[in-house]
Amino acid sequence: MNKVLVERVLSTGHTIQIVQGDLTTETTDAIVNAANEHLAHGGGVAWAIVRGGGESIQQESDEWIRKHGIVSHARPAWTSGGNLPAKYVIHAVGPVWGDGDEDDKLAAAITGSLEVADELKCSSISFPAISTGIFGFPKERAAKVIFSAIENYFSKHQSEIKLVRLVLFDESTINAFLGVWRMDHGS
């Protein structure tokens, strides 16, 4: 069972939550997959999403690549949620630590995911800690970039998204995100 650890309503009226749990059980309209540019869902969050959602997610991903080519940081792909509770999976490509310009690439992946969710008329979306796993992005730094990108998006866009959940699985990621949250927001 996923558990809300902290919640804050932005001045724009949008709610951000940090949640401990399993992204694949989220009932938000969309979940975000931490994908690679080829949408080959072989490990980490991507593997768990395909395992839970079924092979149709990989098949739709393969079709996306055939039609549109590789996925950029700024323009995520999307598929159905397959057998998952979420209606959609938005496949965001985060940066690999050490490739250069990582903060901007991560912010672009977050912003792009929110744009796609708005295009799909989603009112809620759940993110993992994009790029902090095998891509090696430092967790505290990623948390700062992700929080900032979400707040910037809502300050600049009329959005139907009401709820953004950051769904974190392991203790070290949860602690890193909560630490940044408390530093930035004092609660």
Residue frames relative to the residue before (quaternion, step in Angstrom):
aa qw qx qy qz dx dy dz
M 1.0000 0.0000 0.0000 0.0000 0.00 0.00 0.00
N 0.3701 -0.7372 0.5226 0.2154 3.57 -0.77 1.04
K 0.1787 -0.8109 0.5565 0.0293 3.54 -0.96 0.99
V 0.3659 -0.7143 0.5543 0.2204 3.58 -0.81 1.04
L 0.2410 -0.7880 0.5552 0.1128 3.57 -0.73 1.12
V 0.7753 -0.0735 0.0667 0.6238 3.60 1.00 -0.85
E 0.0845 -0.7817 0.6174 0.0264 3.52 -1.25 0.56
R 0.0077 0.7857 -0.6184 0.0146 3.53 -1.10 0.71
V 0.2622 -0.7281 0.6109 0.1672 3.55 -1.06 0.80
L 0.3776 -0.7343 0.5257 0.2044 3.55 -0.73 1.11
S 0.6547 -0.5063 0.3803 0.4128 3.57 -1.25 0.32
T 0.6294 0.5348 -0.3206 0.4638 3.59 1.24 -0.43
G 0.5661 -0.6212 0.3711 0.3948 3.60 1.30 -0.14
H 0.5521 0.5992 -0.3902 0.4288 3.58 1.29 -0.04
T 0.3133 -0.7589 0.5482 0.1596 3.57 -1.05 0.81
I 0.1073 -0.7566 0.6425 0.0566 3.55 -1.03 0.91
Q 0.0503 -0.7890 0.6123 0.0055 3.56 -0.96 0.91
I 0.2268 -0.6814 0.6656 0.2029 3.50 -1.31 0.48
V 0.0920 -0.8144 0.5716 -0.0384 3.50 -0.71 1.21
Q 0.2615 -0.7235 0.6137 0.1777 3.55 -1.04 0.80
G 0.5206 0.6556 -0.4397 0.3253 3.56 -0.73 0.97
D 0.6632 -0.4929 0.4256 0.3690 3.48 -1.40 -0.48
L 0.4421 -0.7213 0.4765 0.2391 3.58 -0.54 1.20
T 0.6755 0.5336 -0.3081 0.4049 3.59 0.96 -0.83
T 0.6755 0.4634 -0.3080 0.4839 3.62 1.22 -0.20
E 0.4178 0.7281 -0.4534 0.2995 3.60 1.27 0.01
T 0.2819 -0.7699 0.5553 0.1391 3.56 -1.02 0.87
T 0.3440 0.7160 -0.5237 0.3078 3.61 1.19 0.41
D 0.6664 -0.5110 0.3524 0.4131 3.59 -1.22 0.41
A 0.7985 0.0623 -0.0111 0.5986 3.57 1.05 -0.79
I 0.1499 -0.7147 0.6676 0.1453 3.50 -1.32 0.49
V 0.3523 -0.7238 0.5546 0.2107 3.55 -1.17 0.59
N 0.2575 -0.7459 0.6015 0.1245 3.51 -0.95 1.00
A 0.3418 -0.6883 0.5993 0.2241 3.56 -1.00 0.84
A 0.0084 -0.8653 0.4961 -0.0719 3.54 0.16 1.38
N 0.3913 -0.6273 0.5870 0.3298 3.51 -1.37 0.01
E 0.7009 -0.5249 0.2945 0.3828 3.58 -1.22 0.47
H 0.6877 0.4577 -0.2739 0.4925 3.60 1.24 -0.38
L 0.3577 -0.7562 0.4641 0.2912 3.60 1.35 -0.07
A 0.3425 0.6840 -0.5447 0.3439 3.55 1.00 0.92
H 0.1653 -0.8560 0.4880 0.0426 3.55 -0.10 1.36
G 0.1756 0.8618 -0.4542 0.1420 3.55 0.64 1.16
G 0.8248 0.1398 -0.0599 0.5447 3.63 1.12 -0.35
G 0.8126 0.3193 -0.2077 0.4410 3.52 -1.36 0.14
V 0.8343 -0.1115 0.1266 0.5248 3.53 -1.08 -0.87
A 0.6386 0.5527 -0.3278 0.4235 3.59 0.93 -0.91
W 0.6594 0.5019 -0.3043 0.4697 3.57 0.93 -0.90
A 0.6549 0.5155 -0.3108 0.4568 3.59 0.95 -0.88
I 0.6374 0.5270 -0.3259 0.4580 3.60 1.03 -0.78
V 0.6852 0.4588 -0.2915 0.4848 3.60 0.87 -0.88
R 0.6145 0.5400 -0.3502 0.4562 3.58 1.02 -0.73
G 0.7338 0.4226 -0.2359 0.4768 3.59 0.90 -0.92
G 0.7522 0.4283 -0.2106 0.4542 3.56 1.01 -0.84
G 0.5385 -0.6340 0.3971 0.3876 3.53 1.23 -0.34
E 0.6866 -0.5221 0.3505 0.3650 3.51 -1.33 0.47
S 0.5223 0.6427 -0.4214 0.3694 3.62 1.17 -0.42
I 0.6074 0.5551 -0.3662 0.4344 3.63 1.07 -0.64
Q 0.6630 0.4701 -0.3097 0.4935 3.61 0.95 -0.80
Q 0.6395 0.5272 -0.3334 0.4493 3.61 0.97 -0.79
E 0.6586 0.4850 -0.3036 0.4887 3.61 0.97 -0.85
S 0.6229 0.5370 -0.3330 0.4613 3.58 1.07 -0.73
D 0.6430 0.5152 -0.3157 0.4706 3.59 0.97 -0.88
E 0.6454 0.5170 -0.3106 0.4687 3.57 1.01 -0.83
W 0.6125 0.5472 -0.3415 0.4569 3.60 1.03 -0.81
I 0.6664 0.5003 -0.2983 0.4654 3.59 0.88 -0.97
R 0.6345 0.5233 -0.3365 0.4587 3.63 0.97 -0.81
K 0.7223 0.4507 -0.2445 0.4641 3.61 0.95 -0.88
H 0.8371 0.2615 -0.0705 0.4753 3.57 0.81 -1.07
G 0.4706 -0.6555 0.4607 0.3695 3.60 1.18 -0.34
I 0.7604 -0.3710 0.2485 0.4716 3.56 -1.28 -0.12
V 0.4928 -0.6760 0.4827 0.2590 3.54 -1.23 0.64
S 0.3107 -0.7527 0.5535 0.1749 3.57 -0.95 0.92
H 0.6627 -0.4778 0.3836 0.4305 3.57 -1.30 0.20
A 0.7491 0.4465 -0.2225 0.4359 3.57 0.85 -1.02
R 0.7881 0.2606 -0.1388 0.5401 3.61 1.12 -0.45
P 0.1684 -0.8215 0.5396 0.0754 3.60 0.11 1.29
A 0.4380 -0.6362 0.5654 0.2893 3.52 -1.34 0.38
W 0.1156 -0.7847 0.5950 0.1297 3.58 -1.26 0.05
T 0.0949 -0.7558 0.6459 0.0518 3.50 -1.28 0.61
S 0.6337 -0.4534 0.4190 0.4662 3.53 -1.30 -0.11
G 0.5521 -0.6047 0.4578 0.3464 3.55 -1.28 0.17
G 0.3896 -0.7235 0.4886 0.2933 3.59 1.25 -0.01
N 0.8094 -0.2180 0.1983 0.5080 3.58 -0.79 -1.06
L 0.4694 0.6735 -0.4482 0.3538 3.60 1.26 0.09
P 0.6015 -0.5550 0.4161 0.3963 3.61 -1.20 0.35
A 0.6202 0.5326 -0.3411 0.4641 3.63 1.12 -0.63
K 0.5097 -0.6569 0.4743 0.2895 3.56 -1.11 0.78
Y 0.8114 0.1387 -0.0284 0.5671 3.57 1.04 -0.87
V 0.1838 -0.7012 0.6673 0.1709 3.49 -1.38 0.40
I 0.1728 -0.7588 0.6232 0.0776 3.55 -0.78 1.11
H 0.2257 -0.8109 0.5338 0.0808 3.56 -0.58 1.22
A 0.0415 -0.8278 0.5578 -0.0432 3.57 -0.12 1.36
V 0.2755 -0.7530 0.5795 0.1455 3.54 -0.96 0.94
G 0.1692 -0.7818 0.5961 0.0699 3.53 -0.53 1.21
P 0.5933 -0.5939 0.4106 0.3559 3.56 -1.23 0.34
V 0.4037 -0.6346 0.5930 0.2876 3.51 -1.31 0.44
W 0.4806 -0.6737 0.4774 0.2953 3.57 -0.81 1.04
G 0.7474 0.3555 -0.2841 0.4841 3.56 -0.86 1.02
D 0.5846 0.5956 -0.3680 0.4100 3.61 1.25 -0.22
G 0.5445 -0.6201 0.4002 0.3986 3.59 1.25 -0.28
D 0.8496 0.1357 -0.1151 0.4966 3.57 -1.16 0.71
E 0.1941 0.8482 -0.4779 0.1199 3.57 1.21 0.59
D 0.6362 0.5385 -0.3524 0.4256 3.62 0.89 -0.82
D 0.6842 0.4811 -0.2872 0.4668 3.58 0.87 -0.95
K 0.6457 0.5161 -0.3221 0.4615 3.59 1.00 -0.77
L 0.6545 0.4913 -0.3173 0.4792 3.61 0.97 -0.79
A 0.6382 0.5136 -0.3272 0.4711 3.60 0.94 -0.83
A 0.6421 0.5222 -0.3180 0.4625 3.61 1.01 -0.81
A 0.6429 0.5206 -0.3235 0.4593 3.60 1.01 -0.78
I 0.6506 0.4990 -0.3094 0.4817 3.60 1.03 -0.80
T 0.6707 0.4973 -0.2919 0.4665 3.58 0.85 -1.00
G 0.6572 0.5176 -0.3021 0.4570 3.57 0.93 -0.91
S 0.6384 0.5233 -0.3222 0.4635 3.59 1.02 -0.78
L 0.6577 0.4958 -0.3058 0.4776 3.58 0.98 -0.85
E 0.6230 0.5313 -0.3364 0.4653 3.61 1.04 -0.74
V 0.6594 0.4926 -0.3097 0.4761 3.60 0.91 -0.90
A 0.6353 0.5257 -0.3302 0.4593 3.60 0.95 -0.84
D 0.6468 0.4967 -0.3201 0.4821 3.59 1.00 -0.75
E 0.6373 0.5228 -0.3265 0.4625 3.61 0.97 -0.80
L 0.7018 0.4408 -0.2471 0.5021 3.58 1.10 -0.75
K 0.4256 -0.7390 0.4203 0.3099 3.59 1.36 0.08
C 0.2655 0.7674 -0.5260 0.2530 3.56 1.01 0.89
S 0.2611 -0.7504 0.5800 0.1800 3.58 -1.11 0.65
S 0.7830 0.1634 -0.1047 0.5910 3.59 1.29 -0.18
I 0.0380 -0.7916 0.6090 -0.0318 3.53 -1.16 0.75
S 0.1665 -0.7736 0.6056 0.0840 3.57 -1.11 0.75
F 0.1677 -0.7868 0.5917 0.0515 3.54 -0.94 1.04
P 0.3227 -0.6546 0.6241 0.2790 3.56 -1.27 0.39
A 0.6054 -0.5068 0.4378 0.4300 3.60 -1.27 -0.14
I 0.2206 -0.8352 0.4925 0.1060 3.55 0.40 1.33
S 0.8615 0.1597 -0.1730 0.4499 3.54 -1.12 0.96
T 0.5908 0.6103 -0.3766 0.3698 3.64 1.18 -0.12
G 0.5904 0.5580 -0.3785 0.4437 3.60 1.23 -0.08
I 0.8553 0.0010 0.0237 0.5176 3.56 -0.68 -1.12
F 0.6099 0.5475 -0.3627 0.4435 3.64 1.21 -0.32
G 0.4475 -0.7877 0.3629 0.2180 3.59 1.34 0.03
F 0.3653 0.7304 -0.5046 0.2800 3.62 1.20 0.26
P 0.4794 -0.6689 0.4688 0.3210 3.65 -0.76 0.91
K 0.5388 -0.6964 0.3773 0.2870 3.56 -0.75 1.11
E 0.6713 0.4880 -0.3181 0.4584 3.63 0.82 -0.90
R 0.6567 0.5067 -0.3104 0.4643 3.55 0.94 -0.88
A 0.6345 0.5236 -0.3248 0.4666 3.59 0.99 -0.83
A 0.6319 0.5388 -0.3353 0.4449 3.59 0.94 -0.86
K 0.6504 0.5151 -0.3174 0.4592 3.60 0.91 -0.90
V 0.6728 0.4962 -0.2935 0.4636 3.58 0.89 -0.97
I 0.6738 0.5042 -0.2976 0.4509 3.58 0.89 -0.95
F 0.6556 0.4987 -0.3198 0.4683 3.62 0.84 -0.91
S 0.6712 0.5097 -0.2922 0.4520 3.56 0.89 -0.98
A 0.6608 0.5140 -0.3092 0.4511 3.61 0.90 -0.91
I 0.6420 0.5126 -0.3234 0.4695 3.60 0.98 -0.81
E 0.6839 0.4829 -0.2902 0.4636 3.58 0.82 -0.97
N 0.6456 0.5158 -0.3179 0.4649 3.61 0.97 -0.81
Y 0.6286 0.5434 -0.3391 0.4412 3.57 0.96 -0.84
F 0.7241 0.4435 -0.2622 0.4586 3.57 0.75 -1.02
S 0.6325 0.5251 -0.3485 0.4503 3.61 1.08 -0.52
K 0.7578 0.3871 -0.1952 0.4876 3.60 1.19 -0.51
H 0.7598 0.3412 -0.1827 0.5224 3.62 1.20 -0.29
Q 0.3824 -0.6206 0.6211 0.2879 3.52 -1.24 0.57
S 0.0260 0.8345 -0.5437 0.0854 3.57 -0.37 1.23
E 0.3865 -0.7066 0.5486 0.2245 3.53 -1.11 0.78
I 0.4955 0.6374 -0.4376 0.3959 3.58 1.29 -0.14
K 0.1703 -0.8053 0.5635 0.0705 3.58 -0.74 1.05
L 0.8058 0.1998 -0.0556 0.5547 3.56 1.10 -0.74
V 0.0416 -0.7547 0.6547 0.0053 3.55 -0.96 1.02
R 0.0889 -0.7901 0.6063 0.0160 3.54 -0.78 1.10
L 0.1954 -0.7262 0.6468 0.1267 3.56 -1.02 0.88
V 0.1040 -0.8290 0.5495 0.0042 3.54 -0.23 1.32
L 0.0485 -0.8268 0.5566 -0.0660 3.51 -0.43 1.35
F 0.3473 -0.7935 0.4782 0.1452 3.53 -0.90 0.97
D 0.8114 0.2884 -0.1414 0.4884 3.57 0.68 -1.09
E 0.6700 -0.5552 0.3434 0.3534 3.53 -1.20 0.71
S 0.6736 0.5008 -0.3254 0.4354 3.62 0.85 -0.86
T 0.6492 0.4952 -0.3197 0.4807 3.61 1.02 -0.72
I 0.6276 0.5314 -0.3276 0.4653 3.58 0.96 -0.86
N 0.6819 0.4934 -0.2903 0.4554 3.58 0.83 -0.96
A 0.6419 0.5218 -0.3225 0.4601 3.59 0.99 -0.82
F 0.6937 0.4691 -0.2800 0.4695 3.60 0.85 -0.96
L 0.6516 0.5003 -0.3224 0.4703 3.60 0.96 -0.79
G 0.6236 0.5480 -0.3373 0.4440 3.60 1.02 -0.75
V 0.6709 0.4697 -0.2878 0.4964 3.58 0.92 -0.89
W 0.6147 0.5579 -0.3353 0.4454 3.61 0.98 -0.85
R 0.6994 0.4693 -0.2673 0.4682 3.57 0.85 -1.02
M 0.6259 0.5301 -0.3344 0.4641 3.60 1.06 -0.73
D 0.7368 0.4331 -0.2243 0.4683 3.56 0.91 -0.97
H 0.8241 0.2561 -0.0798 0.4989 3.56 0.98 -0.84
G 0.4268 -0.7698 0.4092 0.2403 3.56 1.27 0.02
S 0.7495 0.3352 -0.2517 0.5123 3.62 1.11 0.36
